[in-house]
Amino acid sequence: SCFKMRRSIEGLESFAMDVILDRRHGWRADALRFVLLCLSGLYWLIVQTRLALYRNRIFRSHSHGVLVISVGNLTVGGTGKTPVVEMLARALQEGGRKVAILSRGYKSVPRPLAVRLLEKLTRNKSPFVPRVVSDGVSLLLDSRTAGDEPFMLANNLRGVVVLTDRDRVKSGIYAIDQFQADTLILDDGFQYVRMRHGLEVVLIDRQAPFGNEHMLPRGTLREPPPNLRRATHIFITKCDGSDNKELIARIRRYNRTADIIECTHRPKHLRNFVTGETKSLDFLEGLKIGSLCGIAVPESFEKALESLGADLHLTQSYADHHRYSVKEIERFVRRCARMQLDAVLTTEKDAVRIPRIMDPEVPLYYMRVEIEILAGQESWERFVDRLVKPSPAVLSARRH
């Protein structure tokens, strides 16, 4: 029953995305788009009013007395934020910083209702404890409890603390008090203005920089593009080596001073689910494969596989953050076996949500992807150097 409910919710999400992205047609879809467009105007007003209240200090943002770096975006999903957070955290940690990543834990399993009610009743009496995904030494939670991205970050980063909670102001205090963190990375933090940011890193997906140009819920924009002026550093992600002058010119209309770094998500190797064996990307050349993923833009993964020489015979995509069942995986593997395919490929993000199946009929691999800077390497090095050396107090005190 829970499984059916989850599938129904995912079906509604997929339908809504098809309507938003103009992939559904007919009078019903057109009528829904009109309603969503009206709601977008209301959403814009709420967003701008909230920001104005913080900007004019009617609402107060909280300062933690340490360096706080926000990594976020203007749009919903799909900018490739997790590898950028990982690259930044690793560079700062290697430079001697004590780093903690604060995440909301999107689509993680919520605490039991009784526990949440007790927390509300004893808000001022019981000590606040966020979910500790990693204490910097050990991985303490699974992906279901932690959420996909926090689990991936904790799994790939040794020496970096990863915490999840909706209240990241309190998470930050906990990271400083319990783990002596001197650097807080606010994952998906552009809209989280309750917490004062020293640096504001904003990611823009080159393939769809401003979504479909509409605000939520008619589009995928969380904020209007002119709000990009708050950014101190802008990463243009998913670049393919072609010219970005037009996009950069538009960015400069909103923000004249931010450093702009152009980067791509570069596949590094494949890893076998069961054995942990790694294969070079050359392994994909001419390989007959099936593709399985539940990410915001499945087409980008499928195109990446084909660009590496894979012979893609079968694809199966689910809603973003889909949590797979054993039956779904076994069914897809059997289909691939019947088609005599050589392997099943998925993303690293999906890998944390796929149950382990011992001795599958067709081997399962996930693709490890890392960020590679194509333009703006000097800006990146200057950015990191400035942070790993004793940094001026102004970094943690900068106001919006």
Salt bridges, closest charged atoms under 4 A:
GLU10 OE2 - HIS322 ND1 2.62
GLU13 OE2 - LYS107 NZ 3.28
ASP18 OD1 - ARG23 NE 2.95
ASP18 OD2 - ARG24 NE 3.49
ASP22 OD1 - ARG33 NE 3.55
ASP22 OD1 - ARG218 NH2 3.12
ASP30 OD1 - ARG33 NH2 2.89
GLU86 OE2 - ARG90 NH1 2.99
GLU86 OE2 - ARG368 NH2 2.48
GLU119 OE2 - ARG111 NE 3.55
ASP148 OD2 - HIS321 ND1 2.89
ASP148 OD1 - ARG323 NH2 3.02
ASP148 OD2 - ARG353 NE 2.56
GLU149 OE2 - HIS321 NE2 3.78
GLU149 OE2 - LYS349 NZ 3.51
ASP165 OD2 - ARG111 NH1 3.39
ASP167 OD1 - ARG194 NH1 3.33
ASP182 OD1 - ARG97 NH1 3.80
ASP187 OD1 - LYS81 NZ 2.92
ASP188 OD1 - ARG222 NH1 2.66
GLU200 OE1 - HIS197 ND1 2.85
ASP205 OD2 - LYS238 NZ 3.82
GLU213 OE2 - ARG250 NH1 2.88
GLU223 OE1 - ARG230 NH1 2.84
ASP259 OD2 - HIS233 NE2 3.91
ASP259 OD2 - ARG382 NH2 3.53
GLU277 OE2 - LYS279 NZ 3.50
ASP311 OD2 - HIS313 NE2 3.11
ASP320 OD2 - HIS321 NE2 3.75
ASP320 OD1 - LYS349 NZ 3.07
GLU328 OE2 - ARG7 NH1 3.06
GLU328 OE1 - HIS322 NE2 2.94
GLU348 OE1 - ARG368 NH1 3.05
ASP350 OD1 - ARG353 NH1 3.34
GLU370 OE2 - ARG368 NE 3.46
GLU372 OE1 - ARG266 NE 3.04
